[in-house]
């Protein structure tokens, strides 16, 4: 049977330092009940979808956003077409407030197209929103993104950043799978996706033991959570998550950031580079490189030069203040053919 996520009252987390120490550093999902229940956008949504629209509209400066439109037959499940070459929805571009109006109008017309607008950076499209609905647990440089629409089902996918997802309207059902289950999730293309990230075909489809036999071994290892307005979920990077918005009108605000970044480069970059340098070499050589990665990168047995005095660690010493830049410069030199 599926387990439940760890849950705590959001009021128990008082400072950014405590948030990092108790929530982020363990790298496990946590539900924070009522974390943003005092936000004006949450209170407006509790009045009506129109009230939420009227709260956001004055912030709109007219930028164009991508909006998903789906026929009633897909029931809000924006997904691939049958042959995986296309999608079962239409993308349109319009002002943010026009998308809001389409969502609110659709609530009055049962059987009409579903509408979904997501990943709208508030600081870019709705300046002033963040000051009205602050997130004191994160640095001011980490801006909010808005996701609004009718009932929907976002296929199981992962993000390469940490995520704090806050429900502001309706209800959200999260189904999560740990990163180490990736080889049993039947991941789709990495360069032909609905919204940027590959999805788990097995977790996103109807049960099919013949097509996805390995997934049947881990289906019951999912972690589940139901979030109400004002609740939040901390989701570590690389955790697979399917998100079902189950009310007729739903809204979510999220924050993406790399909690443990030592510089401008993402681990995703290393992954892609390793694909072209290692993945098609003979298996014995790949196993040799895996041993070196385990030793120098993943370090399950500790620092690779622990047997030497710290002053003799050279480039394997602390990344800050100097070694990050030195290693990066060496990598760039090698990529240029040096």
N, C-alpha and C positions, 0 to 999 in steps of 0.2 A: 504494500500500500504506500501511497505517496506520503511523505512527511510534511510537517508544517514548518514554515520559516520561523526564525527567532523574531519575537515581537516585543517592543518596549514602548512606553509612552514617550512621545516626542519631547515632552516637557522635562524628561530626565537628562537630556543633552543640552547643556547650558552654554558651552563655548566651542569655538572651532577646534581648539586643542583637544578637548574631550571627544569631539566628533571623530577626529582622526584616530585618536588612541583607542577608543572603545568600539567604534563602528567600522572605520575604513581599514585599519591595519590588519584585522583578522582575515580580510578578503573573503567574507561570507555575506550573503544577502541578509538584510535586516529590515523589518517593517517598523516604521516610526509612527505610531498612532497619534493622530491629531497634531502633527508637527506644524502644519500651516493652516489650521482651522480658523485663525484670526485674520487671514488675508482678506482684503476687500473683494478680490475676485471670487473667493469661495462664498462669501456672504451674498454677493450679487447673484451667483448661480443658484443659490438656495431659494432666491426669490423667483427667478425665471430665466430661461435662456435669453430672452429679450433684455433683461437687466444686465446680464453678463455682456451681451453685445454692446449695450449703451455705455458700459464702463470702459470697454476697450476702444470703441470707435474714436474718441477724441485723441487717442495716442497715435492713430494711423497717419503716417506721412505720405502714403500713396505708393509705396513700393509694390512690385508685382511678386506674387507667391504662386507656387505650384499647388494645384488642387486636384485631388482624385475624385472622379465621378464613377459610380458603379451602378449597373442596372439592378433592379430589384431582385433578379434571380440569383445574384451572388451573395445576397444577404450581408453585405458589408465585408466580405472576405476578399480583400484585394490580393490577387495571386497571379501565378502564371496561367497562360492558356494551356490547353491540354498538351500541346507538343513542346512546351517550354520555350518556344521561339518568341512569343509575345506575351501580353498580359490581358487579364479579363476586365480591365478598367480603362478609363480615358483620363489623360492629364490635360488640364486647362490652366491658363495663367490669367490671374486677375488681381486686383487690389485685395489686401487682406480684409478690409471691411466688406467688400463685395462677397468674399467667401463666407464671412460670418452671416451676411444677409441670406445667402443661399441655404446655409445650414438651418437657420431659424425658420425660413420660409418652408423648407422641406418638412419640418415637423408638423405643419398644418395640412400637408398633402400626403396622406398614407398611400403607400405603393409607388411613390416617386423615387427618383434616383437617390442613392446615398451619396453624401458629400463628406470629404475628409481633407483637412489641411493640417500639415504636420511640419515639425522642425523649423518653425518660424523664429529666427533670432530676434528677441524682443528689443534689444538695444539698437538693432539696425532698422527694424520696421515700426517699432512702437516705443520710441524714446520716452522715458518717464514712467513706463510700466514698472520697471524693476524697483524704482524708488518707492512706489506706492505699495508694492508687494515684496518686501525685502527678504533675503535669505542670509541671516547673520552667521550661519555655520560655515559659509564659503567665502572665499576672497571676492572682493568687489569686481575683480577682473573676470570672474566666471559668470557669464551672462545666462539668463533664462531663455528657454525655447518653448513655444506654445504648440499644442496639439489639440485640435478641436474637430468635432464632427458628430455624425450619427453613430448608431451601433456599428461596431467594426471588429474585425479579427486580424491582427497584425501577426504574420507568420513568425515562427520561432527563428530568431537570429541572434547574433552577438554584436557587441560594440567593442571597439579597441580602447575605449575610455571608461573611466568610472562614471556612474550615473546615479543621480538623485532624482527620482521621479515622484512628483507631487500631484495627487488627484485634486482637481478643483471643481469638477462637476461630474455627475453621474457615478458610475461604478467601473472599476477595472479589476479584471481577473488575470493574475499573472501565473504562468506555468513556466518553471525554470528547470534547466538541466545544467549540471556542472561542466566546466570546460573539459575535464578528462573523459567525458562521454562522446567526444566529437567523432570518433571512428565508428560509432554505432548510430549516428544521427542522419546519415545519408545526405550530406551537404550538397546543395546545388551549385551552379556556376558562381565564380567569384567576380566575374566581370559582366554579368547580365542579371541584374537584380531589380527588385521593385523600388528600392530606395537607398541603395548604396552598399548594403551588406548582404552576404550570402545567407540563405535560409536553410533550415533543416527540412528537407522534403518529407521525411518520415514523421516528424513531430507536427508538421503543418497539414498533413493529409489525413483522410479517413484511415482507420486501422486496416493494414494490409500485410499480413504475416508472410505472404509469398513474396511480395515486392520488397519488404523491409524486415527480413527475419532478425537481423541483429538488433534492431530497435525494440523488438518485443522483449529482449532481455533487460532493457533499462527503462521501459515505459513507466513502470511503477516507482522509479527512483526520482521522479519529478518532485519539485517543491512547489507548493501552491499557496497563493494568498489572494484574499478578496480585500480590495481597498475601497473605502468610502471617501467622500469629499473631506479634505483636510488631512488625510493620511498620506504617508510618503514611504517609498521603498528605496533603500540604498542597494544598488546593484553593482558589484565589482565588475571590472572589465573582463571580457571573454566568457561571461555566463550567458548561456542561451536563454532567451525569454520570448515566450508567446504572450501577447497582450490582447485580451478581449475586452472591449468597451461594451457593456451589456445594457446600458440605459439608452433610451431614444436620443438623448443629448449627452455628450461626454466631453470633458476637458481635462487636459493634463499639462503641467508645466515641469520641464526637466532641466537639469544642469549636467553638462558633460565636462570632465576635466581629467587630467592624469595626475593622480594623487602623489605619485612617487617619481615623477620625472626628474632626471638630473640634468636635462638639457633639451634642445629643440627636436631631438630625433625620437621617433616612435619605435617600439619593438616590432610593429607591423612592417616597418621598413626592413629590419633584419630578416624577418620571415620571408618576405618576397625575394630579397637578395639571395637567401639560402636556397630558395626554390631553383634559381637558375645556376647556382654554383655547385649544388650537392645532390638534388633530388633524383637525377637520372644517372648517377654514377653506379658502379656495381655494388651489390648489397654488402659485401665484406668491407668495401671502402666507406660506405655510408655508416656502417657500424663503428668503424674507427673514428670517423668524424663525430659521431654521437658521443663517444667516450671523451673526446676533446671538449665538446660543448659542455658536457656534464661537469668536467673538471674546471674549465676556465669561466664558464658563463653561469651555469645553474648552481654549482658549488654546494651540493647537498652535504658534502663531507667537510665543508669549511673552506677557508681561503686557500687558493692553490699554492701560495708561497708562505703559508703559516710557519714553515720550518725555517724561514729566514727572518732576520731582524727587520722591522718595518721600514727602516731607512734603506733597505736593499730591495724593496718591492718594485721600484721603478714605475713603469706604466701600469703595473697591477696594484699600485697604491690607491688611496682614496681618489675618487673621480674629481672631487673639488679640493682645491681651487684650480689645479692645472691639468690633471690627467685627462679629463673629459676632452678638452680642446686638443691635447696632443694626439690622443687616439683618433679623434674625428679627422684631424688634419692628415694623419697617416692613411686612414680609410679613403679620404677624398683623393689623395695622391695616387693610391692604388687603382681607384676607379677611373682615373684619367689615364691609366696605363703606365704609371711611374714604376 
